[in-house]
Amino acid sequence: MSFSDVLRIMSYILRGRTRLYQCYTNVNWRTCEACLSWHGRIVHRPEDFPKHDGCPHELLAFPVWRLGEFRRKEERMRAKAAQEISRRETWRRAVELLPQDTPTAFALFKEAVATDLYLAEIEELVGKHREWLAENPGARAALRELLVSGWKGKFAKERYERQPELARTAQERFGLERIKELLP
Ligand SMILES: [Zn+2]
């Protein structure tokens, strides 16, 4: 534990606080940026973490003397939330640029899917550029390949390996079929 953690713990104890809370939300495309900015933060009153309709909201209580360990967890959680916010921005720019600057859009799509990929966002992308995709079969096929490989990569990642194998492969197969349907 660092010296600054020891000082923080002492200052909490001097103020009579023996219990702290770590804020949790889900890190995915659905959670709003305001809630994501709370992911991992440590508060001393549960009401400090504002509730927001539609975003998952959980607090984990821990004793103040374990602050060092929870602060390290906070750093990892905040990095993950920041990565999701930047993934969204990269994906959003890629979608916007697709018809005008296809090579840049593809580079951005590649960057975004390396972090994560969501079917709802693919549906939205195809809905937005339906005509352009119909008129550009080459780009459509290349986009399909990129998303298929991103989707496979998503399921190869360690965090999905903790799910039961059957659920994981069913989810993966469903997504692959949907991508091929959306981008024939
Ligand atoms: Zn929210």
Boltz pocket constraint, residues with backbone or C-beta under 6 A from the ligand:
constraints:
  - pocket:
      binder: B
      contacts: [[A, 31], [A, 32], [A, 33], [A, 34], [A, 35], [A, 36], [A, 52], [A, 53], [A, 54], [A, 55]]
      max_distance: 6.0
